[in-house]
Amino acid sequence: MSWFTRFITSSIGQKFVMALTGLFLILFLFVHLAGNLQLLKQDGGEAFNTYAHFMTTNPLIKTISYLLYTSILLHSVQGLLLWRYNRAARGQQRYAVSYTRPEERPARSMAWVGIIIFVFILIHLYQFWFQMHWGELEMKTYAGYPHEVKDLYSLVSATYQDPFFVIFYAACMVVVGIHLWHGFWSAFHTLGLGHRKYVPAVRFIGMAYAVIIPLLFAIIPVVMYLRG
């Protein structure tokens, strides 16, 4: 067994992979939000549809998307493995008096939070990503844009007219925020970037990101539902 295999299968290695994939997914959320905000433009879906077409046909973006899917899978699997490892370690010490530091307590619920997010991602991918690639969507043409594009906007708009889905989406964004709140700082700390000089700034940025990004995501379906 090589040193890399030993490292990547160790508890430290798994945390390292979690941190790297987590930071990549955090960056992706920002980019994804920028695209989703195009839904709020009252232009009949032109901005969002042309954005969706670019994101699904550009060779570089398509390559990065495969890295994204791999990161989601790795992050999920490693998270569950670490949860099982930590649970087993606690089980071996169940007869000892133990104390859990306040900053470690959120980690105990991260597995369940991660599972909820993973299920949401699967639903989200089927509803929109799968339909964009293989669904029968109407084609649209726009003046000034050289390509015929799929009308993903109409599908998204129709989905966001279901009040139960809007509530479900907003609730999932709360869960995403909880995950980000813990994960942002945890990733920096795991990678050895948590120098005490920068801890207050990193914590502040992490908390702000965990609130603002999910909130903006949640606002989009709410606004589209209220517009009718």
Secondary structure, DSSP 8 states (H G I E B T S, - for coil): --HHHHHHHSHHHHHHHHHHHHHHHHHHHHHHHHHHGGGGS-STTHHHHHHHHHHHH-HHHHHHHHHHHHHHHHHHHHHHHHHHHHHHHHHHTTTS-----GGGHHHHHHHHHHHHHHHHHHHHIIIIIIHHHHS---EE--TT--S-EE-HHHHHHHHTT-HHHHHHHHHHHHHHHHHHHHHHHHHHHHTT---TTTHHHHHHHHHHHHHHHHHHHHHHHHHHHHH-
